[in-house]
Structure formats: structure tokens, C-alpha cells
């Protein structure tokens, strides 16, 4: 999944300032899940951990000329939410 948007700010100058923001989320699960693993799980969280795919979130911010001004890859949803909500 990818989300991107552009923004322009009218600063009153002849050339308004702007840029682009992109958020890309990749999710994958490699391998097979053996039914006996799920069936023998001691608790629901163990099953959830077995079924949870690996997730990578990449955030990039570009200036109006297309130059990357910020780029960061997060390896979990928790890392991403902590980075953008540090007070929580």
C-alpha cells in the first residue's frame, strides 16, 4: 500500500513553496503455517504471533524540486507510531 500527497503553500512570493509526502507499507509472510502449530498454541497471542506478517513502513518527504529531504524506514507499526507520537 502506498499513500502520497503534494502540498503547496502560498507564501505571497511569486513562487509558492511545496513538496511531496509518501508513505509506503509493505507486508509479507514467508513460509507455511502448520495447522498443528496453531492447534497446539497455548494462548491466542501465540497464534497471533504465528500469523502476523513482517511489516516495513517507509516515509519519504520531498521538496518541490523532487529532492528527498527526509527518508526513514520503520520495521514495525510500533516503531512508526512511537516516532510520530513520542508523547504517547
PEZI-V682208 format. One record per pair of residues at least 6 apart in sequence whose ideal C-beta (glycine too) atoms are under 7 Angstrom apart, sorted by sequence separation. I is the first residue (numbers start at 1). J is the second residue. D is the distance in Angstrom with one decimal. If there is no record, write none. Layout:
((I & J & D) (I & J & D))
//
This chain:
((10 & 16 & 4.9) (11 & 17 & 5.7) (41 & 47 & 4.6) (62 & 68 & 5.8) (63 & 69 & 5.4) (74 & 80 & 4.1) (9 & 16 & 6.1) (62 & 69 & 6.4) (8 & 16 & 4.9) (9 & 17 & 5.0) (60 & 68 & 5.9) (61 & 69 & 5.1) (9 & 18 & 6.5) (38 & 47 & 5.4) (61 & 70 & 4.1) (74 & 83 & 6.5) (8 & 18 & 3.7) (60 & 70 & 6.7) (7 & 18 & 5.6) (60 & 71 & 4.8) (6 & 18 & 6.4) (7 & 19 & 6.2) (38 & 50 & 6.4) (37 & 50 & 5.9) (59 & 72 & 5.4) (6 & 20 & 4.9) (58 & 73 & 4.7) (4 & 20 & 6.3) (5 & 21 & 5.7) (4 & 21 & 6.7) (33 & 50 & 6.3) (56 & 73 & 6.1) (57 & 74 & 4.5) (4 & 22 & 4.1) (33 & 51 & 6.8) (56 & 75 & 6.2) (2 & 22 & 6.6) (3 & 23 & 4.7) (2 & 23 & 7.0) (55 & 76 & 6.3) (2 & 24 & 4.5) (55 & 77 & 6.0) (57 & 80 & 4.7) (1 & 25 & 4.8) (29 & 53 & 4.0) (28 & 53 & 5.6) (27 & 53 & 4.7) (28 & 54 & 5.8) (27 & 55 & 5.1) (25 & 55 & 6.7) (26 & 56 & 4.6) (25 & 57 & 5.2) (24 & 58 & 4.6) (23 & 59 & 5.6) (22 & 60 & 4.8) (21 & 61 & 5.4) (19 & 61 & 6.4) (20 & 62 & 4.2) (19 & 62 & 5.6) (19 & 63 & 5.0) (19 & 64 & 5.5) (18 & 64 & 4.4) (17 & 64 & 6.3))
//
